[in-house]
Structures are given as structure tokens and as C-alpha cells.
């Protein structure tokens, strides 16, 4: 089993300064896999923004514009977005924000958020 190594650093500021470091090992198969761009131009390469969990868990995915408008949401084992809004509007080339969270199968849900680029 592969493990993802996470280092947690604690800094305390209260009349004194101290630091501590603890290594926390979490199974790497609990990761959510998210691309940093996609190009929905029907060329057969990177036509979908696809988000999955390495352990096969169901994922809840929400996608927003930079101004915070929800343009897409899905809950599935293999979440795919084709670049169209919930109302069927073609979304332009831009930077979009995502929030993804696993549902079930792991002791605790794993979440990930960030941004990606849509290129037309």
C-alpha cells in the first residue's frame, strides 16, 4: 500500500516561540485526482474535466466561475464536465474554481479545492 506523507508544523506564539513537527501518514489511495486544464474541442484529447478518487469512492464536484457563480455540479464515481453550464450555455475560455469531496468508503471524507483552466 502506498502512503502519502504529510508534514504538519505547529508554531505557538504566546510569550514564547516553539515549533514542532509531526509526520502523519495517510494512505495515498484516498487522494482525489484533478487535472489543471481541459480543452473541450472534440479532438478526443482532454475533452472533459474529469475528477475521480483513487480509491473508487463517489465524488461530489462543484464548479464555479471566478466570480463565484455555480456553473456545474455532479455526484458520481467518475465526474466529468464538458464545458457547458447547467443551463446549457457554452462556457468561455477562462479560469474556473472547483470543490471536490469524496462520499463514503473512507473513514473520513477527503476534500480538495482549487482552480483549473478551460481552453477552447
Secondary structure, DSSP 8 states (H G I E B T S, - for coil): --EEEEEEEEEEESSSEEEEEEEEEEEGGG-EEE-SEE--SSSSSS-SEEEEETT--EEEEEEE-TT--EEEEEEESEEEE-SB-TTS-B--SEEEEEEEEEESSSSS--EEEEEEEE--
